[in-house]
Amino acid sequence: MPPLSAYAAATGDVNFSVGDKFSSFAEVEEKIDRYCSANYVKLWKRDARTIQAAKKRVGKIAAGISDVLKYQTVKFCCIQGGKKFTTQATERCSSTFKKDCPFFIYVAASKAGAHLEVRSLSLGHNHDTSEDLFKHLPQQRKLPPDLEEKAKLMLELEANKKLVRKQLEKESHKVVTLKDLHNIVTKAKSHTSRNDLEATVSMLRDEYGASVRLLVDKKDELRAIYFQDEAMKASFDEYPEFLSEYRKAQIPCVVIFVLSMRLKHSSHPELEIVLNVQKGCR
C-alpha cells in the first residue's frame, strides 16, 4: 500500500463521495490506489480529456484550469467493466475479464479550474471482489523488472518451472502462474534474433576461442556450422577415436563402447567393438 501523503493523512479516508475535491491529479491517483488496495479492485481511465486538449478545443473556457489538475474530465472504471473493444474476424480469440461491471467514478475540473471534484459515481460491482481474485489479476501478478530478468535467466538454464515459480512467489510476495513463466519465455524469444549468423560466429570465436567452419550449398545457403572450442580440441587430440556424446535424453541411460584396433591383411587398421555396456536403459 502506498505511503500516506499530507493529504491522505489529513483525510484518513479511502472512500469516494460526490463533491470530493482534490487540488491536483496526483491526489486523485493516490486515493484511487488506496481505494483499490482496500477494496480489492483495479480501476482504469475509461474516458479522459487532458487540459491541453481542452484548451485547444474550447480555448478561453479552459484557459484558467491549473496544469497540476492534468485532466479536464476523467472517468475511472473497473477493469471488468467499461468499453469492450471490438476485434477483427481474423484475430485470434482471447479471454477477457470484462463483465459489464457498472462501477465508475467521474471526476472533472471545477468551473474556476482550481481543483478536481467528483461529479458522479457508482460504487457497486456485479462480480466478486475477494482478495484472492484480486491477487490473481494480471496487473497484480506483474513482476518487477529485476525479478523478470532473473526468471528469464533461470528458465533459459532449463530450471524446473514449478521451483522457479515458488522462488519468485517467495521473493515478490505475488501470485505467479505457470502461464506467467510461459509468457516470459515467449517474450524473451521474440526479442532474440534467430538469424544473426555473423554474431553467432563472432561469439564462438571471441568468447569461446572456437574454430568455426560454415557449410553452405550451391545456392550459398547455410547447411551446417562446425566448431571446436579449446576443450573439444584437447579431447580430440587425446582421444581421436572419440566420436560424440549424447546428453539430451532426459533418462538415466549410459552406453559404453570399448573399441579395439586390429590390422587386416591389407595393413589398414580397423576398429572393432569388443564390449558394449548399457546401464539404466529401457
Protein Blocks (a to p, Z undefined) as FASTA:
>chain_A
ZZddfklmmnopabdcehiacfbfklmmmmmmmmmmmnopacddfbacdfklmmmmnomm
mmmpcfklopabdcdddfkgcjdddddfkbccdddfbeoiabdcdddddfkopaccdfbd
cfbdcbdcbfklmmmpmklmpccfklmmmmmmmmmnopafklmmmmmmmmnopacdfklm
mmmmmmmmmmpcfklmklmmmmmmmmnopacdddddfkopafbdcdddfklmmmmmmmmm
bmbdcfkbccdcdddddddddddfkopacdddfbdcdehiZZ
